[in-house]
Amino acid sequence: MTPPRPIYLDCGATTPVDPRVVAAMLPWLGEHFGNPASRSHAWGWEAEQAVETARRQVAALIGADAREIVWTSGATESDNLAIAGVAQQHAGRGRHLLSVRTEHQAVLDTLSALQRQGFDVTLLDVGADGLVDAQAFAAALRPDTLLASVMLVNNEIGVVQDIATLGALCRARGVLFHVDAAQATGKLAIDWATLPVDLMSLTAHKTHGPKGIGALVVRREPRVRLAAQMHGGGHEHGLRSGTLATHQIVGMGEAFRIAAQELARDTAHAQALHQRLLRGLQGVSGMHLNGHPTRRVPHNLNLAFDGVAAEALMLAVPELALSSGSACSSGSAQPSHVLRALGASDERAHASLRISLGRFTTAAEIDRAAELLRQGVTQLRDSQ
Ligand SMILES: *Cc1c(COP(=O)(O)O)cnc(C)c1O
């Protein structure tokens, strides 16, 4: 007999695909297999129509123009296209790029690659709460700064950066501003029309859509020019060549349509579960919530239990699917670069685990998780 699957509390790594999304995708994997770039027959036309409907749905979630959406394979590719695309396109105007130590590896590694090509990179520290200080950010902007990149919602600790303020500082200095919003869609309202943001990375699979599809939002007014990173048939206005994955795109469109429709309900749901879990853990001594207590999305609880190694705790509660650090860098024994940036000691970082919630997480699952974590922490502390 196979053991039951653990309770899924790792929505920061990926979310379950909404069954409505699966249903919307299936016909485009089967019967409707045409290439959306085929202009000479109905197979192509219907696929193209499906792609354009999804483009409007993705744009609508954030209030962008559908023409501003460039399909990519996910937020990693969007981050690469945004940052390397600006750096290469505008290298004649400057060599400096500004970002933050707590960014996703897709941003940090792209910046490192550009640094090796001769660009000058500054990574800002954050406060103990995980937030960027606007004054420090302003002071780090230089006359030769081409681009600043700051994520909206942090994938490990869930804190929300004040991108409106940071973007306004960029605008005032003529610096392009990129925002990785992979963890933000469906969790908080995003108003592209009023935000001073030039480029925004999106992905479907953190918002109950399929893996392997995302978008880069590229502002049209004022128009942002980018150097393509993928060369070929000239798809997506030449910015990202490659045959469009109709079924994936339809899935992302449906996921974002649902996210827009259910944003208020999903947020209230996560808020209630967040409070419920904290209540369930009340009285556990030496417990800390990493990151700012209120400037965060409720979907994330990054918790440290003093004296309890997260790896040991996860082994003690196999009924729960949790994560220590981010999925992208776990497997390495290095403490999380995000927690280190908050000034956490190695011990605190190793004692931290991430619980992340989604649309399909239930109150019963949260109650069970609280009970198991409470038992696990007690058991590990008693055995020391
Ligand atoms: C998941 C994630 C990414 C990577 O997105 P993929 O679509 O998996 O490539 C980038 N940035 C953040 C903040 C993420 O959470």
The ligand as a MOL file (V3000), in Angstrom:
LIG
                    3D

  0  0  0     0  0            999 V3000
M  V30 BEGIN CTAB
M  V30 COUNTS 15 15 0 0 0
M  V30 BEGIN ATOM
M  V30 1 C 9.0330 30.7990 -9.1390 0
M  V30 2 C 9.6920 32.1180 -9.2790 0
M  V30 3 C 10.4740 32.4240 -10.3900 0
M  V30 4 C 10.7490 31.4140 -11.4800 0
M  V30 5 O 9.5950 31.2120 -12.2260 0
M  V30 6 P 9.5000 29.9900 -13.2640 0
M  V30 7 O 8.2370 30.2620 -13.9810 0
M  V30 8 O 9.4690 28.7560 -12.4170 0
M  V30 9 O 10.6900 30.0680 -14.1450 0
M  V30 10 C 11.0230 33.6750 -10.4800 0
M  V30 11 N 10.8200 34.5920 -9.5300 0
M  V30 12 C 10.0820 34.3410 -8.4370 0
M  V30 13 C 9.8780 35.4030 -7.4320 0
M  V30 14 C 9.4990 33.0940 -8.2720 0
M  V30 15 O 8.7830 32.8380 -7.1840 0
M  V30 END ATOM
M  V30 BEGIN BOND
M  V30 1 1 1 2
M  V30 2 1 2 3
M  V30 3 2 2 14
M  V30 4 1 3 4
M  V30 5 2 3 10
M  V30 6 1 4 5
M  V30 7 1 5 6
M  V30 8 2 6 7
M  V30 9 1 6 8
M  V30 10 1 6 9
M  V30 11 1 10 11
M  V30 12 2 11 12
M  V30 13 1 12 13
M  V30 14 1 12 14
M  V30 15 1 14 15
M  V30 END BOND
M  V30 END CTAB
M  END
